[in-house]
Amino acid sequence: MKSISRASLALLLGSVALPALAADLPSSTFAPAAPLLAQPSPWMIRVRAMVVAPQSSASVSVNGGASTTSLHASTAVVPELDISYFFTKNIAAELVLGVTPHDVKGTGALAGLGKIGSTWLLPPTLLLQYHFTDLGAFKPYIGAGVNYTLTFNNEAKGPMSSFKVKSAPGLALQAGLDYMIDQHWGLNLDVKKLWLRPDAIATLTAGLLPVTAKVKLDPWLISTGVTYRF
């Protein structure tokens, strides 16, 4: 009986001593460290389908004669890639890349000429953006920047024996919205306005008459696609 009582006493003392000992130990011994939240990467890419809709007209001179405003550039739908880098959570730079084909035809007084040429435009655009980040999954942004449109594959059509649209600089404004599904993936809607006024030169086959034009393209760029934040 004495041995049983002694064992009971030892167990009782142990049950009291263990909690007291645990209370004296530093809390960090038992509490796991809080996980560190991963910082988002500064890099983001978007892949989009883009509608390029020129608001076109032109000042045209045939053989040095009086000018008229009678050219139209076609609308194009093309794939587009952009790459963004975030300097802070709100300030980013975006480079927009894509190529667009356009047919050019006479309108108004030059409607009888029909299609006079075609060209491809490579208009890399660099924008500085401000992103609004306090609206949860919705991430609207605005931007402004510069554009330099390179032309290639200029081809004369119809009554023209030569046709070329020259490369030219331009300005750009932008507004858009990312809706982030999770930390990395999102959906994007974007609208840009370019102010683009390249020169064009051509030659009428009949009489080899020179044609010069100051073309007003000023396209709207409307795009939608997928966002990925690294």
ZADO-1210 file (C-alpha; in nm, 4 decimals, padded with zeros to 6 digits):
<atoms>
<atom x="00.0000" y="00.0000" z="00.0000" code="MET" pos="1"/>
<atom x="00.2878" y="00.2311" z="00.0852" code="LYS" pos="2"/>
<atom x="00.4477" y="00.1705" z="-00.2586" code="SER" pos="3"/>
<atom x="00.1172" y="00.2501" z="-00.4313" code="ILE" pos="4"/>
<atom x="00.0813" y="00.5712" z="-00.2333" code="SER" pos="5"/>
<atom x="00.4347" y="00.6727" z="-00.3154" code="ARG" pos="6"/>
<atom x="00.3712" y="00.6112" z="-00.6896" code="ALA" pos="7"/>
<atom x="00.0504" y="00.8131" z="-00.6748" code="SER" pos="8"/>
<atom x="00.2347" y="01.0999" z="-00.5033" code="LEU" pos="9"/>
<atom x="00.5073" y="01.0957" z="-00.7719" code="ALA" pos="10"/>
<atom x="00.2524" y="01.1115" z="-01.0509" code="LEU" pos="11"/>
<atom x="00.0722" y="01.3994" z="-00.8804" code="LEU" pos="12"/>
<atom x="00.3931" y="01.5995" z="-00.8393" code="LEU" pos="13"/>
<atom x="00.4891" y="01.5320" z="-01.2005" code="GLY" pos="14"/>
<atom x="00.1559" y="01.6562" z="-01.3319" code="SER" pos="15"/>
<atom x="00.2027" y="01.9814" z="-01.1416" code="VAL" pos="16"/>
<atom x="00.5700" y="02.0309" z="-01.2330" code="ALA" pos="17"/>
<atom x="00.5412" y="01.9763" z="-01.6089" code="LEU" pos="18"/>
<atom x="00.2940" y="02.2645" z="-01.6799" code="PRO" pos="19"/>
<atom x="00.4985" y="02.4934" z="-01.4570" code="ALA" pos="20"/>
<atom x="00.8162" y="02.4039" z="-01.6454" code="LEU" pos="21"/>
<atom x="00.6451" y="02.4640" z="-01.9807" code="ALA" pos="22"/>
<atom x="00.5264" y="02.8050" z="-01.8631" code="ALA" pos="23"/>
<atom x="00.8829" y="02.9044" z="-01.7717" code="ASP" pos="24"/>
<atom x="01.0236" y="02.8135" z="-02.1143" code="LEU" pos="25"/>
<atom x="01.0355" y="03.0830" z="-02.3905" code="PRO" pos="26"/>
<atom x="00.7187" y="03.0805" z="-02.6017" code="SER" pos="27"/>
<atom x="00.9244" y="03.0611" z="-02.9210" code="SER" pos="28"/>
<atom x="01.0210" y="02.7069" z="-02.8246" code="THR" pos="29"/>
<atom x="00.6665" y="02.5865" z="-02.8847" code="PHE" pos="30"/>
<atom x="00.5073" y="02.8484" z="-03.1232" code="ALA" pos="31"/>
<atom x="00.5998" y="02.8028" z="-03.4915" code="PRO" pos="32"/>
<atom x="00.7336" y="03.1094" z="-03.6735" code="ALA" pos="33"/>
<atom x="00.4792" y="03.2946" z="-03.8894" code="ALA" pos="34"/>
<atom x="00.5343" y="03.2200" z="-04.2610" code="PRO" pos="35"/>
<atom x="00.6818" y="03.5021" z="-04.4679" code="LEU" pos="36"/>
<atom x="00.4531" y="03.6240" z="-04.7479" code="LEU" pos="37"/>
<atom x="00.6178" y="03.6005" z="-05.0886" code="ALA" pos="38"/>
<atom x="00.6611" y="03.9338" z="-05.2620" code="GLN" pos="39"/>
<atom x="00.5112" y="03.9493" z="-05.6139" code="PRO" pos="40"/>
<atom x="00.7551" y="03.9512" z="-05.9015" code="SER" pos="41"/>
<atom x="00.8005" y="04.2884" z="-06.0776" code="PRO" pos="42"/>
<atom x="00.7435" y="04.1203" z="-06.4160" code="TRP" pos="43"/>
<atom x="00.4072" y="04.0758" z="-06.5875" code="MET" pos="44"/>
<atom x="00.3109" y="03.9683" z="-06.9391" code="ILE" pos="45"/>
<atom x="-00.0160" y="03.9806" z="-07.1294" code="ARG" pos="46"/>
<atom x="-00.1232" y="03.7982" z="-07.4457" code="VAL" pos="47"/>
<atom x="-00.4187" y="03.9675" z="-07.6146" code="ARG" pos="48"/>
<atom x="-00.6282" y="03.9881" z="-07.9285" code="ALA" pos="49"/>
<atom x="-00.6195" y="04.3472" z="-08.0521" code="MET" pos="50"/>
<atom x="-00.8451" y="04.5427" z="-08.2882" code="VAL" pos="51"/>
<atom x="-00.6563" y="04.8239" z="-08.4646" code="VAL" pos="52"/>
<atom x="-00.9081" y="05.0750" z="-08.6022" code="ALA" pos="53"/>
<atom x="-00.7471" y="05.3709" z="-08.7839" code="PRO" pos="54"/>
<atom x="-00.9418" y="05.6985" z="-08.7886" code="GLN" pos="55"/>
<atom x="-00.7865" y="05.7705" z="-09.1232" code="SER" pos="56"/>
<atom x="-00.7779" y="06.0597" z="-09.3650" code="SER" pos="57"/>
<atom x="-00.5010" y="06.2260" z="-09.5631" code="ALA" pos="58"/>
<atom x="-00.3858" y="06.5415" z="-09.7324" code="SER" pos="59"/>
<atom x="-00.3051" y="06.4176" z="-10.0839" code="VAL" pos="60"/>
<atom x="-00.1211" y="06.5995" z="-10.3606" code="SER" pos="61"/>
<atom x="-00.1090" y="06.4591" z="-10.7167" code="VAL" pos="62"/>
<atom x="00.1740" y="06.5948" z="-10.9335" code="ASN" pos="63"/>
<atom x="00.2043" y="06.8963" z="-10.7015" code="GLY" pos="64"/>
<atom x="-00.1623" y="06.9897" z="-10.7522" code="GLY" pos="65"/>
<atom x="-00.4286" y="07.0888" z="-10.5025" code="ALA" pos="66"/>
<atom x="-00.4669" y="06.8722" z="-10.1921" code="SER" pos="67"/>
<atom x="-00.7679" y="06.6659" z="-10.0962" code="THR" pos="68"/>
<atom x="-00.8510" y="06.4398" z="-09.7984" code="THR" pos="69"/>
<atom x="-00.9387" y="06.1084" z="-09.9543" code="SER" pos="70"/>
<atom x="-00.7608" y="05.7994" z="-09.8180" code="LEU" pos="71"/>
<atom x="-00.8827" y="05.5188" z="-09.5928" code="HIS" pos="72"/>
<atom x="-00.6791" y="05.2544" z="-09.4034" code="ALA" pos="73"/>
<atom x="-00.8492" y="04.9253" z="-09.3165" code="SER" pos="74"/>
<atom x="-00.9155" y="04.7887" z="-08.9670" code="THR" pos="75"/>
<atom x="-00.7082" y="04.4879" z="-08.8550" code="ALA" pos="76"/>
<atom x="-00.7411" y="04.2222" z="-08.5817" code="VAL" pos="77"/>
<atom x="-00.4069" y="04.0803" z="-08.4658" code="VAL" pos="78"/>
<atom x="-00.2406" y="03.8998" z="-08.1731" code="PRO" pos="79"/>
<atom x="-00.0408" y="04.1208" z="-07.9397" code="GLU" pos="80"/>
<atom x="00.2139" y="04.0730" z="-07.6607" code="LEU" pos="81"/>
<atom x="00.3085" y="04.3204" z="-07.3904" code="ASP" pos="82"/>
<atom x="00.5705" y="04.3071" z="-07.1159" code="ILE" pos="83"/>
<atom x="00.5392" y="04.5121" z="-06.7948" code="SER" pos="84"/>
<atom x="00.7897" y="04.5885" z="-06.5190" code="TYR" pos="85"/>
<atom x="00.6736" y="04.7263" z="-06.1817" code="PHE" pos="86"/>
<atom x="00.9103" y="04.9771" z="-06.0184" code="PHE" pos="87"/>
<atom x="00.6701" y="04.9992" z="-05.7214" code="THR" pos="88"/>
<atom x="00.3298" y="04.8389" z="-05.6538" code="LYS" pos="89"/>
<atom x="00.1669" y="05.1325" z="-05.8384" code="ASN" pos="90"/>
<atom x="00.4190" y="05.2492" z="-06.1022" code="ILE" pos="91"/>
<atom x="00.5051" y="05.0306" z="-06.4015" code="ALA" pos="92"/>
<atom x="00.6418" y="05.0520" z="-06.7537" code="ALA" pos="93"/>
<atom x="00.4822" y="04.8548" z="-07.0368" code="GLU" pos="94"/>
<atom x="00.6218" y="04.7667" z="-07.3791" code="LEU" pos="95"/>
<atom x="00.3558" y="04.6735" z="-07.6367" code="VAL" pos="96"/>
<atom x="00.4534" y="04.4577" z="-07.9353" code="LEU" pos="97"/>
<atom x="00.2531" y="04.3542" z="-08.2403" code="GLY" pos="98"/>
<atom x="00.2318" y="04.3860" z="-08.6195" code="VAL" pos="99"/>
<atom x="-00.0716" y="04.4964" z="-08.8193" code="THR" pos="100"/>
<atom x="-00.1537" y="04.4714" z="-09.1939" code="PRO" pos="101"/>
<atom x="-00.3531" y="04.7496" z="-09.3612" code="HIS" pos="102"/>
<atom x="-00.4958" y="04.8142" z="-09.7058" code="ASP" pos="103"/>
<atom x="-00.5126" y="05.1748" z="-09.8235" code="VAL" pos="104"/>
<atom x="-00.7748" y="05.2887" z="-10.0714" code="LYS" pos="105"/>
<atom x="-00.8966" y="05.6128" z="-10.2193" code="GLY" pos="106"/>
<atom x="-01.2254" y="05.7638" z="-10.1042" code="THR" pos="107"/>
<atom x="-01.4179" y="06.0777" z="-10.1920" code="GLY" pos="108"/>
<atom x="-01.2572" y="06.2447" z="-10.4920" code="ALA" pos="109"/>
<atom x="-01.0135" y="05.9518" z="-10.5209" code="LEU" pos="110"/>
<atom x="-01.2743" y="05.6748" z="-10.4872" code="ALA" pos="111"/>
<atom x="-01.2277" y="05.5813" z="-10.8526" code="GLY" pos="112"/>
<atom x="-00.8716" y="05.4706" z="-10.7756" code="LEU" pos="113"/>
<atom x="-00.9936" y="05.1903" z="-10.5475" code="GLY" pos="114"/>
<atom x="-00.7216" y="05.0107" z="-10.3512" code="LYS" pos="115"/>
<atom x="-00.3895" y="05.1906" z="-10.4056" code="ILE" pos="116"/>
<atom x="-00.1562" y="05.0006" z="-10.1724" code="GLY" pos="117"/>
<atom x="-00.0973" y="04.7895" z="-09.8644" code="SER" pos="118"/>
<atom x="00.1483" y="04.8067" z="-09.5788" code="THR" pos="119"/>
<atom x="00.2447" y="04.6321" z="-09.2562" code="TRP" pos="120"/>
<atom x="00.3006" y="04.8350" z="-08.9397" code="LEU" pos="121"/>
<atom x="00.5233" y="04.7409" z="-08.6471" code="LEU" pos="122"/>
<atom x="00.4317" y="04.9978" z="-08.3789" code="PRO" pos="123"/>
<atom x="00.6288" y="04.9267" z="-08.0568" code="PRO" pos="124"/>
<atom x="00.4834" y="05.1478" z="-07.7837" code="THR" pos="125"/>
<atom x="00.6426" y="05.2263" z="-07.4471" code="LEU" pos="126"/>
<atom x="00.4058" y="05.3461" z="-07.1731" code="LEU" pos="127"/>
<atom x="00.4463" y="05.4651" z="-06.8148" code="LEU" pos="128"/>
<atom x="00.1506" y="05.3491" z="-06.6062" code="GLN" pos="129"/>
<atom x="-00.0177" y="05.4074" z="-06.2721" code="TYR" pos="130"/>
<atom x="-00.1962" y="05.1020" z="-06.1270" code="HIS" pos="131"/>
<atom x="-00.4745" y="05.1366" z="-05.8679" code="PHE" pos="132"/>
<atom x="-00.4227" y="04.8553" z="-05.6154" code="THR" pos="133"/>
<atom x="-00.6843" y="04.9070" z="-05.3417" code="ASP" pos="134"/>
<atom x="-00.9846" y="04.7499" z="-05.5185" code="LEU" pos="135"/>
<atom x="-00.9235" y="04.3832" z="-05.4462" code="GLY" pos="136"/>
<atom x="-00.9115" y="04.1644" z="-05.7563" code="ALA" pos="137"/>
<atom x="-00.9867" y="04.4642" z="-05.9805" code="PHE" pos="138"/>
<atom x="-00.6651" y="04.6404" z="-06.0890" code="LYS" pos="139"/>
<atom x="-00.7436" y="04.9400" z="-06.3138" code="PRO" pos="140"/>
<atom x="-00.4595" y="05.1452" z="-06.4621" code="TYR" pos="141"/>
<atom x="-00.3890" y="05.4457" z="-06.6828" code="ILE" pos="142"/>
<atom x="-00.0844" y="05.5194" z="-06.8940" code="GLY" pos="143"/>
<atom x="00.0837" y="05.7533" z="-07.1397" code="ALA" pos="144"/>
<atom x="00.3832" y="05.7109" z="-07.3625" code="GLY" pos="145"/>
<atom x="00.5530" y="05.7191" z="-07.7000" code="VAL" pos="146"/>
<atom x="00.5321" y="05.5105" z="-08.0137" code="ASN" pos="147"/>
<atom x="00.7529" y="05.4632" z="-08.3158" code="TYR" pos="148"/>
<atom x="00.5789" y="05.2899" z="-08.6054" code="THR" pos="149"/>
<atom x="00.8007" y="05.1008" z="-08.8477" code="LEU" pos="150"/>
<atom x="00.6556" y="05.0092" z="-09.1883" code="THR" pos="151"/>
<atom x="00.7483" y="04.7158" z="-09.4105" code="PHE" pos="152"/>
<atom x="00.6090" y="04.5103" z="-09.6987" code="ASN" pos="153"/>
<atom x="00.4778" y="04.8237" z="-09.8695" code="ASN" pos="154"/>
<atom x="00.3087" y="04.7138" z="-10.1925" code="GLU" pos="155"/>
<atom x="00.1493" y="04.9137" z="-10.4731" code="ALA" pos="156"/>
<atom x="-00.2026" y="04.8143" z="-10.5831" code="LYS" pos="157"/>
<atom x="-00.4404" y="04.9012" z="-10.8658" code="GLY" pos="158"/>
<atom x="-00.3370" y="05.2180" z="-11.0518" code="PRO" pos="159"/>
<atom x="-00.0109" y="05.2670" z="-10.8585" code="MET" pos="160"/>
<atom x="00.3309" y="05.1610" z="-10.9807" code="SER" pos="161"/>
<atom x="00.4917" y="05.2369" z="-10.6434" code="SER" pos="162"/>
<atom x="00.3630" y="05.2888" z="-10.2897" code="PHE" pos="163"/>
<atom x="00.5337" y="05.3462" z="-09.9549" code="LYS" pos="164"/>
<atom x="00.4258" y="05.4599" z="-09.6088" code="VAL" pos="165"/>
<atom x="00.7193" y="05.6030" z="-09.4132" code="LYS" pos="166"/>
<atom x="00.8045" y="05.5165" z="-09.0527" code="SER" pos="167"/>
<atom x="00.7011" y="05.7820" z="-08.8009" code="ALA" pos="168"/>
<atom x="00.6860" y="05.8604" z="-08.4258" code="PRO" pos="169"/>
<atom x="00.3639" y="05.9109" z="-08.2317" code="GLY" pos="170"/>
<atom x="00.2095" y="05.9602" z="-07.8876" code="LEU" pos="171"/>
<atom x="-00.0161" y="05.7227" z="-07.6926" code="ALA" pos="172"/>
<atom x="-00.2707" y="05.7310" z="-07.4094" code="LEU" pos="173"/>
<atom x="-00.4050" y="05.4200" z="-07.2365" code="GLN" pos="174"/>
<atom x="-00.6667" y="05.2973" z="-06.9899" code="ALA" pos="175"/>
<atom x="-00.7196" y="04.9378" z="-06.8846" code="GLY" pos="176"/>
<atom x="-00.8249" y="04.6863" z="-06.6220" code="LEU" pos="177"/>
<atom x="-00.6832" y="04.3586" z="-06.4921" code="ASP" pos="178"/>
<atom x="-00.9124" y="04.1236" z="-06.3016" code="TYR" pos="179"/>
<atom x="-00.6844" y="03.8885" z="-06.1079" code="MET" pos="180"/>
<atom x="-00.8227" y="03.5362" z="-06.0593" code="ILE" pos="181"/>
<atom x="-00.5352" y="03.4420" z="-05.8278" code="ASP" pos="182"/>
<atom x="-00.1835" y="03.5629" z="-05.7471" code="GLN" pos="183"/>
<atom x="-00.0578" y="03.4930" z="-06.0994" code="HIS" pos="184"/>
<atom x="-00.3449" y="03.4726" z="-06.3505" code="TRP" pos="185"/>
<atom x="-00.5912" y="03.7373" z="-06.4586" code="GLY" pos="186"/>
<atom x="-00.8089" y="03.8715" z="-06.7395" code="LEU" pos="187"/>
<atom x="-00.7377" y="04.2016" z="-06.9130" code="ASN" pos="188"/>
<atom x="-00.9246" y="04.4697" z="-07.1063" code="LEU" pos="189"/>
<atom x="-00.7238" y="04.7551" z="-07.2568" code="ASP" pos="190"/>
<atom x="-00.7898" y="05.0617" z="-07.4757" code="VAL" pos="191"/>
<atom x="-00.5198" y="05.2801" z="-07.6320" code="LYS" pos="192"/>
<atom x="-00.5297" y="05.5838" z="-07.8582" code="LYS" pos="193"/>
<atom x="-00.2333" y="05.6589" z="-08.0839" code="LEU" pos="194"/>
<atom x="-00.1655" y="05.9857" z="-08.2610" code="TRP" pos="195"/>
<atom x="00.0178" y="05.8767" z="-08.5748" code="LEU" pos="196"/>
<atom x="00.0726" y="06.0940" z="-08.8874" code="ARG" pos="197"/>
<atom x="00.3154" y="05.9262" z="-09.1317" code="PRO" pos="198"/>
<atom x="00.4061" y="06.0497" z="-09.4789" code="ASP" pos="199"/>
<atom x="00.3265" y="05.8373" z="-09.7854" code="ALA" pos="200"/>
<atom x="00.4613" y="05.8511" z="-10.1393" code="ILE" pos="201"/>
<atom x="00.3319" y="05.6749" z="-10.4513" code="ALA" pos="202"/>
<atom x="00.3373" y="05.6939" z="-10.8311" code="THR" pos="203"/>
<atom x="00.0349" y="05.6749" z="-11.0598" code="LEU" pos="204"/>
<atom x="00.1037" y="05.4317" z="-11.3422" code="THR" pos="205"/>
<atom x="-00.0803" y="05.6507" z="-11.5945" code="ALA" pos="206"/>
<atom x="00.1580" y="05.9337" z="-11.6765" code="GLY" pos="207"/>
<atom x="00.3907" y="05.8310" z="-11.3927" code="LEU" pos="208"/>
<atom x="00.2479" y="06.1138" z="-11.1846" code="LEU" pos="209"/>
<atom x="00.3949" y="06.1487" z="-10.8314" code="PRO" pos="210"/>
<atom x="00.1507" y="06.1277" z="-10.5412" code="VAL" pos="211"/>
<atom x="00.2408" y="06.2486" z="-10.1909" code="THR" pos="212"/>
<atom x="00.0275" y="06.2361" z="-09.8788" code="ALA" pos="213"/>
<atom x="00.0336" y="06.3225" z="-09.5106" code="LYS" pos="214"/>
<atom x="-00.1680" y="06.0340" z="-09.3718" code="VAL" pos="215"/>
<atom x="-00.3655" y="06.0700" z="-09.0486" code="LYS" pos="216"/>
<atom x="-00.4037" y="05.7238" z="-08.8999" code="LEU" pos="217"/>
<atom x="-00.4682" y="05.8015" z="-08.5286" code="ASP" pos="218"/>
<atom x="-00.5846" y="05.4443" z="-08.4550" code="PRO" pos="219"/>
<atom x="-00.7821" y="05.3124" z="-08.1597" code="TRP" pos="220"/>
<atom x="-00.6280" y="04.9931" z="-08.0185" code="LEU" pos="221"/>
<atom x="-00.8851" y="04.7829" z="-07.8316" code="ILE" pos="222"/>
<atom x="-00.7629" y="04.4547" z="-07.6858" code="SER" pos="223"/>
<atom x="-00.8581" y="04.1782" z="-07.4456" code="THR" pos="224"/>
<atom x="-00.6675" y="03.8758" z="-07.3230" code="GLY" pos="225"/>
<atom x="-00.4868" y="03.6982" z="-07.0413" code="VAL" pos="226"/>
<atom x="-00.2525" y="03.8427" z="-06.7768" code="THR" pos="227"/>
<atom x="00.0263" y="03.6494" z="-06.6027" code="TYR" pos="228"/>
<atom x="00.2204" y="03.7946" z="-06.3072" code="ARG" pos="229"/>
<atom x="00.5421" y="03.6053" z="-06.2339" code="PHE" pos="230"/>
</atoms>
